[in-house]
Amino acid sequence: MVRYELLMLMVPEVTGDEARNVESQLQALLNTAKGALISFERWGKYYLAYPVKKNDYGIYFLARFELPDSDFKRSLDEIKVLTDVKFYDVIMRSMISVLDQKQSLEYERPISLEETPRREASFLRPSRDE
């Protein structure tokens, strides 16, 4: 079995039901290919370096999965069709990478906008006390 990861950038308005639908469709596709879904995680909302499909923000999801060595090309093509065609209105960008078998599956996720502390006063606007 070869390990892969699928990084997806979804629209900022994505609902939990839409994300679960993407996960279940991916799970069904992997089951058909005799593969396995290892994890499906929501990373959070991030400010993008440039607008993607007229969105300044996006929500990242990371899926890790395994596929058998035989006929993996067809399965990867089906996953690309799933992300690029079937969920075109939800998934703005996607990328599949091969993972090293010897490396651990642990990673350090960057802090999302939902997790960053908010500042009450900004140097750009006058404070309310003035």
Helices and strands as residue ranges (DSSP letters): E 2-10, H 16-32, E 36-52, E 55-67, H 72-81, I 82-86, E 91-98
